[in-house]
Amino acid sequence: MPLSALVLLLLGLATIGFLVSRGRAAQFQADFRAVHSRPNYHGWFSFIWVFLPAALLVVAWSLFAPSYIGPSVINSLPAEVQPEPGIARQMFLNEVRSLAEGTSDYAFSPGAEEAAAQYKAIATRANWVVAALAGALALLGFFYAFTRVKPQFRARTRVERFMMGLLIIASIVAIMTTLGIVFSLLFESLRFFDKVSPIEFLFGTHWSPQQAIRADQVGSSGAFGAVPLFWGTAFITIIAMAVAVPIGLLSAIYLTQYASSRFRKWMKPILEILAGVPTVVYGYFAALTVAPLVRQFGYAIGLSDPSSESALAAGLVMGVMIIPFMSSLSDDAITAVPSAMKDGSLALGATPSETIRKVLIPAALPGIVGGFLLAVSRAIGETMIVVMAAGLAANMTANPFQSVTTVTTQIVALLTGDQEFDSAKTLSAFALGLVLFLVTLALNVYALRVVKKYREAYE
Amino acid sequence: MNNAAMTSRPAEEETMQRPTDWKSPEMVARIRKRYRSEKLFRTMGLVALTFAGAFLAFLLFTMVRNGLPGFEATEVRLNVAYTEQSLGVSAADVKGPNGLETLRNADYGLLAGDALAAKLGIADPNEIMRAERMVSQATSTILRDHLLANPSLFGKTVPVWVPAASDFDMLRKGNIRRDAPEGVRRISDDMLAYFEKLEASGDVRTAFNTRFFTSADSRDPELASVWGATVGSLLTLFVTLLISFPIGVLTAVYLEEFAPKNRITDFIEVNINNLAAVPSIIFGLLGLAVFLGTFGMPRSAPLVGGLTLALMTLPTIVIASRVAIRAVPPSIRDAARGIGASPLQVVFHHVVPLSMPGILTGTIIGMARALGETAPLLMIGMRAFIVDVPRSLEDPATVLPVQVFLWSDSIERGFVEKTSAAILVLLVFLMLMNGLAIYLRQKFERRW
C-alpha cells in the first residue's frame, strides 16, 4: 500500500474516532454544570490519539525502509550475483528499485530482475506489516481516548496543550531552515576545501572548473580561483545599483512629495507590476532585446568587438528589476521622517526641493542606506538575469561591453548538466553558495538593524 | 573658530539692519535660480518614474509582439488515404477482433508523402521526401492518433489538417523573408514554390494553436506545449501551499500572541527576517543537499520543488500574517476573554478569522512569487526535458518559468515566439493571482 493511501486511511479512521467520541460526549452535555469540555474537544482528543501515533509510525517506516529492504534483498540473492558493497551495490539497488516500481522496465545487471521480484515481495510484505501495526496503534489510541470521554475529563486543556506544541514546532521550522542552509553549505564546502585550499579559492585569479572532471588527473584539480567571479558579481552589481539607486530614489521622492494622489494611484501598481515580473522574464528580455541593443551601441561608439553577452546588458536590466525595491524602501524611509521637520524647513522659505535635499534626505539617510544595502544583497543573489544575459567567461575586465560571469551563474552552470556528486567541480558550487550566503547574510543583518534603529529613532 | 565667530558678527548685524531688497537684480536672479533648480528636481523625479513605466511598457510590448504569433499555428491540409495498401495492413485484420491493435501497429510513414505527391503532382521519391519536410516530423504520429480516434475512417480518403514544419510556420508568419536570397533563407527556392502552391490552393491555414495548451513538451517548436509545465507548476504550488500556509500562520500566531519576550523568540524573529532576504538560489542548494542528498527524494519531482519553494515563501507568509494579526484591535481579544474563552479559543475563534483577508493576501503574493521562481528549481533538477505530462507529485516535471528558460536556450528560431508565448501565459497566471490578492484586500480589509 502506498504511503499516501495509508495516511489518507488513517485520516479517515481519525475522523470516525472524532465523530464517535463527539457523539458520546454530546450525550452528557445536557447536564452542563458538571461538564468540563465541549463535545468537539473530546472529538479532537480522539482524533489526535488515533492519527498521531500511527502516522508517526508510518513516517518513521518510510524513512527507515530503504536501509532495511536493501540489505535484505541483497542477502536473499545467491552469493555469486551479490554485488560488492559500496557504490556498485548502491547502483544495483537503485536499478532494482526502479524495476520494482515500474519506472524502468529493462534490467542491465545480471540478477536484477530476480532481485526486483524479491524487492517487490519484501516491500509488499513489510508494507502490510506496517499497515497492520499502524491500524493496531490507531485502534489502541482510539480506545485510550474513548474511555476518557467523561463529563469531568479536561479534554479542552489536553487539546490546547497539543495545539501549543504545534505552534512552537511551526515556529522552529524557520530556525531549522537556517540551520539546514548553514550546515548543508558548510558540510559540502568543507569537503571542497579538502581538495582545494581556501586560500586558493578566495584569492586565486584563475577560474576554470572544467578540467577537474578528468579522472586520470588524481590530485591535480582544475583552477578554482574565484576572484574573477567575485569581480563579475561586484561589477554587475555596481552597474545595477547605478541604475536603480538614482531612479528608485527619485521615483520615491516624486511619489511621496510631488505626485497628486491620482497619479500615485496609477504609478504605484506599475511599480508593483515591475516588481512582480519573474526574473526569468527579465533575463529573457535582457538576452533577446537589451543585449543586441547594447552591442549595437558598442559598435556605434567605435568598439572593435563588443561581446554579445555583456555585463552592461545584464546590469541594466537587473537595475530596472531593483528599481521598485529601492523605491519602496526609500518611500518608507522618507515617509517615516516626522512632518514637523519638513514643515519647519518649508516655513523658513526653503523650496520643496531644498527641503528634500537638505532636510528629508539627510534625516532619512539611515533608512535609505539600509534599503540600499538590501538592494545590493538582492543584486548579488540574483540568478536568472545573469545566467541568461551575462555569460560564462570568467573575465577580469572593467569594460562593460565584455562578458563577465558571476557567482550565481557559476553555481547554476556547475550544478546543472551531467556531473558526479563528489567531484571538486560540483562541490565548488556549494563553496560559492557559502560565500554568497555569508555575504548576503552580513548585508541583511546589518541593513535590517540600521533600518530598525532608524525607525525607532523617529517613533 | 572663536575668532571667526567674532569677526563674522559685525557683518551679520549689518545685514540684519538692512532689510533684504527682494527686487534687487541679484535677489531676483537668485530666486529664479532656486525655482529653476526646483523645477529641474521635480522633472528628474518625473523622468525617473517615466523611465520605469516606459521600460515596463517596452518589456510587455516586446513579449506580446513576439508571443502572440506563438498562439497561432500554420497548418497544412493533407488528403490522407487511410487505405489497405498505404497503411500496409489487410482489411480483414482491421475488421477482426484486434482491429485497433492492427491499426496501432500499421505503417503511417508514407501517408503524408503520398498526399503531398498527389497534391503537388510529383513522382520522384527524393522530391517527395523533400516535400514532406513542409509538415511536422510528427505527422505520422498525428495521423495514427487521428485514425485510432476515428476507426471508421479506415478505407476512406479524408482531409486532415496537420501542423506545418517550424520553418514554414516561420515563413508564413513573416519571420523568414520570402524575397531573401536563397542562401540566406532557410528554405530553398523549390520548397518555397511547393509551399506557395499549397497556399494558392487554400491548403494552408493559420489556426489557433490548441496543441500549445494541450499536449506535452516537444523538441520541435511547432509541437511544443506549455501544458506539461503548467501542470507541473500547479502540482508544485499545491505542495508549497499545503506546507507553507499552515506553518506560516501557526508561526505568526505563536510569535504575535503567545511567544514570551526572550532570546529564543528574538532569534526566531531575526531568522525569519533574514530568510526573507536570502537569495533564492541558496534555497535550491538546500533542497539539493537535504531533500535530494540526505532524504533521497526523487529528482525533478514537484514534491521536492514544492518543499523547497515552501521554505522560501514561509517568511513572506509569516511576515504578512503577523501584520494582519497585529491589526486586530485588542478590544476583540478582551471581549472574548471576558466571556470566558480560553487563550487559544480567543485566537482561533476570533483573531485568526478576522485577520484572514490579510493572511490570504500575503499568502497569494507569496504563491505568486513562488510561481515565478526559477533558480532554486534548476538546482533540484526540474529542468530535465520531460515528454510526459506529470501525473503525480513524484513524477519528473518542469514548471512554467523553467520551461521559459529551457526554450530560451534553444537555438531554433521557432522557439523565440514559443518562449514569449509561455511568458505571456506565466504573466497571465501572475496577474490573476495578484488581481485576486488586490480584490481580497479591497473587499474584506477592515480598518478598525
Boltz contact constraints between the chains, C-beta under 6 A:
constraints:
  - contact:
      token1: [A, 160]
      token2: [B, 344]
      max_distance: 6.0
  - contact:
      token1: [A, 163]
      token2: [B, 344]
      max_distance: 6.0
  - contact:
      token1: [A, 167]
      token2: [B, 250]
      max_distance: 6.0
  - contact:
      token1: [A, 167]
      token2: [B, 254]
      max_distance: 6.0
  - contact:
      token1: [A, 170]
      token2: [B, 247]
      max_distance: 6.0
  - contact:
      token1: [A, 170]
      token2: [B, 250]
      max_distance: 6.0
  - contact:
      token1: [A, 170]
      token2: [B, 251]
      max_distance: 6.0
  - contact:
      token1: [A, 171]
      token2: [B, 251]
      max_distance: 6.0
  - contact:
      token1: [A, 171]
      token2: [B, 254]
      max_distance: 6.0
  - contact:
      token1: [A, 171]
      token2: [B, 268]
      max_distance: 6.0
  - contact:
      token1: [A, 173]
      token2: [B, 247]
      max_distance: 6.0
  - contact:
      token1: [A, 174]
      token2: [B, 268]
      max_distance: 6.0
  - contact:
      token1: [A, 174]
      token2: [B, 271]
      max_distance: 6.0
  - contact:
      token1: [A, 174]
      token2: [B, 272]
      max_distance: 6.0
  - contact:
      token1: [A, 175]
      token2: [B, 271]
      max_distance: 6.0
  - contact:
      token1: [A, 177]
      token2: [B, 311]
      max_distance: 6.0
  - contact:
      token1: [A, 178]
      token2: [B, 271]
      max_distance: 6.0
  - contact:
      token1: [A, 180]
      token2: [B, 286]
      max_distance: 6.0
  - contact:
      token1: [A, 180]
      token2: [B, 290]
      max_distance: 6.0
  - contact:
      token1: [A, 181]
      token2: [B, 286]
      max_distance: 6.0
  - contact:
      token1: [A, 184]
      token2: [B, 286]
      max_distance: 6.0
  - contact:
      token1: [A, 184]
      token2: [B, 289]
      max_distance: 6.0
  - contact:
      token1: [A, 184]
      token2: [B, 290]
      max_distance: 6.0
  - contact:
      token1: [A, 247]
      token2: [B, 48]
      max_distance: 6.0
  - contact:
      token1: [A, 247]
      token2: [B, 51]
      max_distance: 6.0
  - contact:
      token1: [A, 250]
      token2: [B, 44]
      max_distance: 6.0
  - contact:
      token1: [A, 250]
      token2: [B, 45]
      max_distance: 6.0
  - contact:
      token1: [A, 250]
      token2: [B, 48]
      max_distance: 6.0
  - contact:
      token1: [A, 251]
      token2: [B, 48]
      max_distance: 6.0
  - contact:
      token1: [A, 251]
      token2: [B, 49]
      max_distance: 6.0
  - contact:
      token1: [A, 253]
      token2: [B, 45]
      max_distance: 6.0
  - contact:
      token1: [A, 254]
      token2: [B, 45]
      max_distance: 6.0
  - contact:
      token1: [A, 254]
      token2: [B, 49]
      max_distance: 6.0
  - contact:
      token1: [A, 258]
      token2: [B, 42]
      max_distance: 6.0
  - contact:
      token1: [A, 267]
      token2: [B, 49]
      max_distance: 6.0
  - contact:
      token1: [A, 270]
      token2: [B, 53]
      max_distance: 6.0
  - contact:
      token1: [A, 274]
      token2: [B, 56]
      max_distance: 6.0
  - contact:
      token1: [A, 278]
      token2: [B, 372]
      max_distance: 6.0
  - contact:
      token1: [A, 278]
      token2: [B, 401]
      max_distance: 6.0
  - contact:
      token1: [A, 280]
      token2: [B, 374]
      max_distance: 6.0
  - contact:
      token1: [A, 280]
      token2: [B, 401]
      max_distance: 6.0
  - contact:
      token1: [A, 280]
      token2: [B, 404]
      max_distance: 6.0
  - contact:
      token1: [A, 280]
      token2: [B, 405]
      max_distance: 6.0
  - contact:
      token1: [A, 281]
      token2: [B, 423]
      max_distance: 6.0
  - contact:
      token1: [A, 284]
      token2: [B, 408]
      max_distance: 6.0
  - contact:
      token1: [A, 285]
      token2: [B, 59]
      max_distance: 6.0
  - contact:
      token1: [A, 289]
      token2: [B, 62]
      max_distance: 6.0
  - contact:
      token1: [A, 320]
      token2: [B, 55]
      max_distance: 6.0
  - contact:
      token1: [A, 323]
      token2: [B, 52]
      max_distance: 6.0
  - contact:
      token1: [A, 351]
      token2: [B, 34]
      max_distance: 6.0
  - contact:
      token1: [A, 351]
      token2: [B, 38]
      max_distance: 6.0
  - contact:
      token1: [A, 353]
      token2: [B, 38]
      max_distance: 6.0
  - contact:
      token1: [A, 353]
      token2: [B, 41]
      max_distance: 6.0
  - contact:
      token1: [A, 381]
      token2: [B, 279]
      max_distance: 6.0
  - contact:
      token1: [A, 383]
      token2: [B, 281]
      max_distance: 6.0
  - contact:
      token1: [A, 383]
      token2: [B, 375]
      max_distance: 6.0
  - contact:
      token1: [A, 384]
      token2: [B, 374]
      max_distance: 6.0
  - contact:
      token1: [A, 384]
      token2: [B, 375]
      max_distance: 6.0
  - contact:
      token1: [A, 408]
      token2: [B, 281]
      max_distance: 6.0
  - contact:
      token1: [A, 412]
      token2: [B, 378]
      max_distance: 6.0
  - contact:
      token1: [A, 415]
      token2: [B, 379]
      max_distance: 6.0
  - contact:
      token1: [A, 416]
      token2: [B, 378]
      max_distance: 6.0
  - contact:
      token1: [A, 433]
      token2: [B, 285]
      max_distance: 6.0
  - contact:
      token1: [A, 437]
      token2: [B, 282]
      max_distance: 6.0
  - contact:
      token1: [A, 440]
      token2: [B, 279]
      max_distance: 6.0
  - contact:
      token1: [A, 444]
      token2: [B, 274]
      max_distance: 6.0
  - contact:
      token1: [A, 444]
      token2: [B, 277]
      max_distance: 6.0
  - contact:
      token1: [A, 448]
      token2: [B, 273]
      max_distance: 6.0
